[in-house]
Amino acid sequence: MNKSIRNWLIISLIIGGFLSLFASSHPDGFETAGESVGFIEHAASYISSPLPDYSVPGLDSWISGSIAGLIGVGITFLLFLVLGKVIVRRK
């Protein structure tokens, strides 16, 4: 693995696993708008989330959010790694 890619992966893991714990717990703009209009009570989810509310089901501590962040970084990294390899092969 390229040294630059490794360094960015480490930085991303630190952000996803630790710094994300300091993110705001207030709802985002779409959720706030849905609450103010009254839509949120009638909202339905058609696909269940593997990490609902950025947490790992079954864990109730801060570690749950940290693990969810690490999983998200890992999935994103693997997705772009595979995508990059596909693009390079086509050239």
BELTAFEN-V202680 format. One record per backbone hydrogen bond with DSSP energy under -1.0 kcal/mol. CO is the residue of the C=O (numbers start at 1). NH is the residue of the N-H. E is the energy in kcal/mol with one decimal. If there is no record, write none. Layout:
BEGIN
co:CO nh:NH e:E
co:CO nh:NH e:E
END
This chain:
BEGIN
co:2 nh:6 e:-2.5
co:3 nh:7 e:-2.3
co:4 nh:8 e:-2.3
co:5 nh:9 e:-2.3
co:6 nh:10 e:-2.2
co:7 nh:11 e:-2.3
co:8 nh:12 e:-2.5
co:9 nh:13 e:-2.4
co:10 nh:14 e:-2.1
co:11 nh:15 e:-2.4
co:12 nh:16 e:-3.2
co:13 nh:17 e:-2.5
co:14 nh:18 e:-2.1
co:14 nh:19 e:-1.7
co:15 nh:20 e:-1.9
co:18 nh:21 e:-1.5
co:19 nh:22 e:-1.7
co:20 nh:23 e:-1.5
co:28 nh:32 e:-2.4
co:29 nh:33 e:-2.5
co:30 nh:34 e:-2.3
co:31 nh:35 e:-2.0
co:32 nh:36 e:-2.4
co:33 nh:37 e:-2.0
co:34 nh:38 e:-1.1
co:34 nh:39 e:-1.4
co:34 nh:40 e:-1.7
co:39 nh:42 e:-1.5
co:51 nh:54 e:-1.4
co:56 nh:59 e:-2.0
co:61 nh:64 e:-1.5
co:62 nh:66 e:-1.6
co:63 nh:67 e:-2.7
co:64 nh:68 e:-2.1
co:65 nh:69 e:-2.0
co:66 nh:70 e:-2.1
co:67 nh:71 e:-2.6
co:68 nh:72 e:-2.3
co:69 nh:73 e:-2.3
co:70 nh:74 e:-2.4
co:71 nh:75 e:-2.7
co:72 nh:76 e:-2.3
co:73 nh:77 e:-2.7
co:74 nh:78 e:-2.5
co:75 nh:79 e:-2.4
co:76 nh:80 e:-2.3
co:77 nh:81 e:-2.3
co:78 nh:82 e:-2.5
co:79 nh:83 e:-2.4
co:80 nh:84 e:-2.5
co:81 nh:85 e:-2.0
co:82 nh:86 e:-2.2
co:83 nh:87 e:-2.3
co:84 nh:88 e:-2.3
co:85 nh:89 e:-2.0
co:86 nh:90 e:-1.6
co:87 nh:91 e:-1.1
END
